[in-house]
């Protein structure tokens, strides 16, 4: 559980980095959320509902409802009034968005080229990431690249300026 100073709560659901994010339907020639991702989405929706309604006895921390637990732990510095609970699902990687083309059946290979297969799974992945209102889906690869980008930007922003005519050595 992550919480910010605005009392927005985000439940983080971590899945394995090596499982596929998408599966392929041979009959429809379309990609869809894998079983593992579908289960994670259902779990995330249940967590959001439990926090939002504060009525699910199933999810407790130290025998307290989530809100009660957070208020006990953080209550001295701020009151936790959760208004926009959300979830982040971290699953798979760039290498496991869908099965590698070389590993799919010959039946699939007869229907779709490698180029179209890869183009279609990237498009399906992008569409899936934007399909849920309060659930963000990201891969471990994206998480690492985001952190790397933030570190680079932070390093650039904090770099001392060098004035013209000044020796940088």
C-alpha positions as CSV (number, residue, x, y, z in Angstrom):
1,X,0.0,0.0,0.0
2,X,1.3,3.4,-1.0
3,X,-0.2,6.6,0.3
4,X,0.6,10.3,-0.5
5,X,0.1,13.5,1.4
6,X,-3.3,14.0,-0.3
7,X,-4.5,10.7,1.2
8,X,-4.7,9.0,-2.2
9,X,-4.1,5.4,-1.6
10,X,-2.5,3.0,-4.2
11,X,-2.5,-0.7,-3.7
12,X,0.4,-2.4,-5.5
13,X,0.0,-5.9,-6.8
14,X,3.3,-7.5,-7.8
15,X,3.3,-10.5,-10.2
16,X,6.2,-12.4,-11.6
17,X,8.3,-10.6,-14.3
18,X,8.6,-13.7,-16.5
19,X,4.9,-14.4,-17.1
20,X,3.1,-13.3,-20.2
21,X,0.9,-10.2,-20.0
22,X,-1.1,-11.1,-23.1
23,X,-2.3,-14.4,-24.7
24,X,-3.4,-14.8,-28.3
25,X,-6.7,-16.1,-29.5
26,X,-6.1,-18.1,-32.7
27,X,-9.8,-18.0,-33.7
28,X,-10.2,-14.2,-33.6
29,X,-6.5,-13.4,-34.3
30,X,-6.6,-11.0,-31.3
31,X,-4.6,-10.5,-28.1
32,X,-6.2,-10.5,-24.7
33,X,-5.2,-10.2,-21.0
34,X,-3.5,-13.4,-19.8
35,X,-5.0,-15.4,-17.0
36,X,-2.4,-14.1,-14.6
37,X,-3.2,-10.5,-15.5
38,X,-6.9,-11.1,-15.3
39,X,-6.6,-12.5,-11.8
40,X,-4.4,-9.5,-10.8
41,X,-7.0,-7.1,-12.2
42,X,-9.8,-8.8,-10.3
43,X,-7.7,-8.7,-7.1
44,X,-7.0,-5.0,-7.6
45,X,-10.6,-4.2,-8.2
46,X,-11.5,-6.0,-5.0
47,X,-8.9,-4.1,-3.0
48,X,-10.1,-0.8,-4.4
49,X,-13.6,-1.7,-3.5
50,X,-12.7,-2.8,0.0
51,X,-10.8,0.5,0.6
52,X,-13.4,2.7,-1.0
53,X,-16.4,1.3,0.8
54,X,-14.5,0.4,4.0
55,X,-16.8,-2.6,4.3
56,X,-14.8,-5.7,3.4
57,X,-13.8,-7.7,6.5
58,X,-11.5,-9.9,4.4
59,X,-8.7,-7.5,4.1
60,X,-7.2,-6.6,7.4
61,X,-3.8,-5.5,8.7
62,X,-3.0,-6.3,12.3
63,X,-6.7,-7.2,12.7
64,X,-7.8,-3.7,11.7
65,X,-9.6,-2.5,8.6
66,X,-7.2,-0.8,6.1
67,X,-8.4,2.7,7.0
68,X,-8.1,2.0,10.7
69,X,-4.6,0.6,10.3
70,X,-3.5,3.6,8.2
71,X,-4.9,6.1,10.7
72,X,-3.2,4.3,13.5
73,X,0.1,4.3,11.7
74,X,0.0,7.7,10.1
75,X,-2.7,9.4,12.1
76,X,-0.4,11.5,14.2
77,X,0.8,13.4,11.2
78,X,-2.3,13.4,9.1
79,X,-5.8,12.0,8.9
80,X,-6.3,9.4,6.2
81,X,-9.5,10.1,4.3
82,X,-9.1,8.1,1.2
83,X,-11.0,9.6,-1.7
84,X,-9.4,8.1,-4.8
85,X,-8.1,4.6,-4.2
86,X,-6.3,3.0,-7.1
87,X,-4.1,0.1,-7.9
88,X,-0.8,-0.5,-9.7
89,X,-0.2,-4.0,-11.2
90,X,3.5,-4.7,-12.0
91,X,3.7,-7.8,-14.2
92,X,5.9,-9.2,-16.9
93,X,8.5,-7.4,-18.9
94,X,9.1,-6.3,-22.5
95,X,10.3,-9.9,-23.2
96,X,7.1,-11.4,-21.9
97,X,4.3,-9.2,-23.2
98,X,3.2,-12.1,-25.3
99,X,4.7,-15.4,-26.4
100,X,7.7,-14.9,-28.8
101,X,6.6,-15.4,-32.4
102,X,9.2,-18.1,-32.9
103,X,7.4,-20.2,-30.2
104,X,3.8,-19.9,-31.5
105,X,2.2,-22.6,-33.5
106,X,2.5,-23.0,-37.2
107,X,-1.2,-22.4,-37.5
108,X,-0.8,-18.9,-36.0
109,X,2.3,-18.3,-38.2
110,X,0.2,-19.1,-41.3
111,X,-2.3,-16.4,-40.3
112,X,0.0,-13.6,-39.2
113,X,3.5,-12.4,-40.0
114,X,6.0,-11.8,-37.3
115,X,6.0,-8.1,-37.9
116,X,2.2,-7.9,-37.6
117,X,2.2,-10.2,-34.6
118,X,4.6,-7.9,-32.7
119,X,2.9,-4.7,-33.9
120,X,-0.5,-6.1,-32.7
121,X,0.7,-7.2,-29.3
122,X,2.3,-3.8,-28.6
123,X,-1.0,-2.1,-29.7
124,X,-3.1,-4.5,-27.5
125,X,-0.8,-3.8,-24.6
126,X,-1.1,-0.1,-24.9
127,X,-4.9,-0.3,-25.2
128,X,-5.0,-2.6,-22.2
129,X,-2.9,-0.2,-20.1
130,X,-5.5,2.5,-20.7
131,X,-8.6,0.4,-20.3
132,X,-9.1,0.7,-16.5
133,X,-10.2,3.7,-14.6
134,X,-8.4,3.2,-11.3
135,X,-5.9,0.5,-12.3
136,X,-2.5,1.1,-13.8
137,X,-0.7,-1.8,-15.5
138,X,3.0,-1.6,-16.0
139,X,5.8,-4.1,-16.7
140,X,9.0,-4.4,-14.7
141,X,10.9,-3.1,-17.7
142,X,8.8,0.1,-17.7
143,X,9.3,0.4,-14.0
144,X,13.1,0.2,-14.3
145,X,13.2,2.5,-17.4
146,X,11.1,5.1,-15.5
147,X,13.4,5.0,-12.5
148,X,16.5,5.3,-14.8
149,X,14.9,8.3,-16.6
150,X,14.1,10.0,-13.3
151,X,17.7,9.4,-12.1
152,X,19.1,10.9,-15.3
153,X,16.7,13.9,-15.1
154,X,17.5,14.5,-11.5
155,X,21.2,14.3,-12.2
156,X,20.8,16.9,-15.0
157,X,18.7,19.2,-12.9
158,X,21.2,19.1,-10.0
159,X,24.3,19.5,-12.1
160,X,26.1,22.8,-11.3
161,X,26.0,25.2,-14.2
162,X,29.3,26.1,-16.0
163,X,29.6,29.8,-16.9
164,X,31.1,30.8,-20.2
165,X,34.8,31.5,-19.9
166,X,35.1,29.3,-16.9
167,X,37.3,26.3,-17.0
168,X,35.2,23.1,-16.5
169,X,38.2,21.1,-15.3
